[in-house]
Amino acid sequence: MRLVEGRTLSTLGVKLEVTPEGRISGRAWGRDVTGTWRWTDGYFCREMTFGEKPVEADCQVVRQEGEALRFIAERGAGQQARLALR
């Protein structure tokens, strides 16, 4: 959390804030994103809504890559997203 506290996670079309209190908020591809997160067994577990549509809950591996974080879905076995820290 120290890496992202007070900063924004972003990539093309996506800008998110992840708060220490367990909230996710921002915008992605022109729609509001809201949700919650928690650490569980070393994974970043999140539940989100994209616009009006719920996004399936997922626990992800998080890796630091310089000034970015890589999130790997399905406990490290799924799709990846690299988000810059701003």
C-alpha positions in Angstrom: 0.0 0.0 0.0 2.9 2.4 0.6 3.6 2.3 -3.1 0.2 3.6 -4.1 -1.0 5.6 -1.1 -1.9 9.1 -2.3 -1.0 8.2 -5.9 -3.0 7.3 -9.0 -2.8 4.1 -11.0 -3.2 4.7 -14.7 -2.8 3.2 -18.2 -4.4 4.2 -21.5 -8.1 5.0 -20.8 -7.8 4.0 -17.1 -7.2 6.2 -14.0 -7.8 4.7 -10.5 -7.3 5.5 -6.9 -6.8 2.7 -4.3 -7.1 4.0 -0.8 -5.6 2.5 2.4 -9.2 2.2 3.7 -10.0 -0.4 1.1 -11.7 1.6 -1.6 -11.2 1.8 -5.3 -12.5 4.7 -7.4 -11.9 6.3 -10.7 -12.7 6.0 -14.4 -12.0 3.5 -17.1 -12.9 4.0 -20.8 -15.4 6.8 -20.0 -17.2 4.9 -17.2 -17.0 5.2 -13.4 -15.3 2.5 -11.5 -16.0 1.8 -7.8 -15.1 -1.1 -5.6 -13.3 -2.4 -2.6 -10.1 -4.3 -2.0 -8.2 -6.2 0.7 -5.0 -8.3 1.1 -5.8 -12.0 1.5 -3.0 -14.6 1.7 -0.6 -12.2 -0.1 -3.0 -11.5 -2.9 -4.7 -8.2 -3.9 -8.4 -9.2 -3.8 -10.9 -6.8 -5.3 -14.5 -6.4 -6.1 -15.5 -3.7 -8.6 -18.3 -2.2 -10.6 -17.6 -0.8 -14.1 -20.3 1.7 -14.9 -23.4 -0.2 -13.8 -21.9 -3.6 -14.4 -20.4 -5.7 -11.6 -16.9 -7.1 -12.4 -16.2 -10.6 -11.2 -14.3 -10.6 -7.9 -10.7 -11.6 -8.3 -7.5 -12.1 -6.2 -4.4 -11.0 -8.1 -0.6 -11.1 -7.8 0.9 -7.6 -7.7 4.5 -7.0 -8.8 6.4 -3.7 -8.7 8.1 -2.8 -12.0 9.9 0.5 -11.4 7.2 3.2 -11.4 4.5 0.8 -12.3 2.6 -2.2 -10.8 1.7 -5.3 -12.7 -1.5 -7.0 -11.6 -1.9 -10.6 -12.7 -5.5 -12.0 -12.4 -6.5 -15.4 -11.1 -3.8 -15.6 -8.4 -1.1 -15.1 -11.0 -2.5 -17.5 -13.7 -4.6 -15.0 -15.7 -4.5 -11.8 -17.7 -2.1 -9.0 -16.8 -2.4 -5.3 -16.5 0.5 -2.9 -16.0 -0.6 0.4 -14.3 1.8 3.4 -13.9 2.1 5.1 -10.6 1.5 8.8 -10.9 
